[in-house]
Amino acid sequence: MTTTVSTALKDNQHRAFRMLAITLSLTVYAAGLLYAGVRSYTLFAATIDPNLLPLAVLGIVALEVSAIALPLAIHFWTQPGAQRLAAMGFYLLDLALIAGNAVLDAAHHSGTVLPSFLTAYGVYLVPALPLACMAGWSLVWMLDPTSRERDMRESVKAATQEALLSAIQKATEAVDITQAVESAAGEAARALVGETLGSAPRRLPASPTAPAMTVHYNAEAEAVPVKPSRNGRKAEAENIPKG
């Protein structure tokens, strides 16, 4: 598509108005959070023990930070499906709690009789605001696809291990392992005796049987020739028995 001067000016004007709208929306959002934070603080300051007020401020911080983090999580983190729906539901609940604090503070300062639902909200829900934020974020984390993938892998590993153990049990029932068990029991007994006596008894290897030697005795002796002596006599032959 060919870009002309007119289309370039229109694109620049469109981007400028878009940035202006984003800037104004962020300003309005920040102002709303500041207003709600002040309302929540004045409500807590008027109804909570001053010694517990610093801890109660943590609930206000949890609500305000969640109101900032949840839109970012919806746009840049959560996946389509259960996780995104849970994040959107948690975001709407967070805004409702912030609005409830502002309304309750206004009703408390006006001196009017509070409706029953506002009284119940101030008594039962306001003290549990940080816990509500914890539960919401825990749900978003649990529905993260990476956590689900890890859980699926662990489930497959557990099923495989169970199948392997079942196969081993069946093989044990089908194969005669008496000899192997007796051999292992003997080795364990020898090791136990060795620990008790201080030195393990050693098994002597069976020595091979030496072949018996047969000796033959003959009554007859073989004559050994002898050299004649110096005096001229003929020496007698020595009789040596045959071996």
Secondary structure, DSSP 8 states (H G I E B T S, - for coil): ----HHHHHHHHHHHHHHHHHHHHHHHHHHHHHHHHHHHHHHHHHHHS-GGGHHHHHHHHHHHHHHHHHHHHHHHHT--TTHHHHHHHHHHHHHHHHHHHHHHHHHHHHHT----HHHHHIIIIIGGGHHHHHHHHHHHHHHT-HHHHHHHHHHHHHHHHHHHHHHHHHHHHHHS--HHHHHHHHHHHHHHHHHHHHSS-------------------SSEEEE-----TTS-----EEEE--
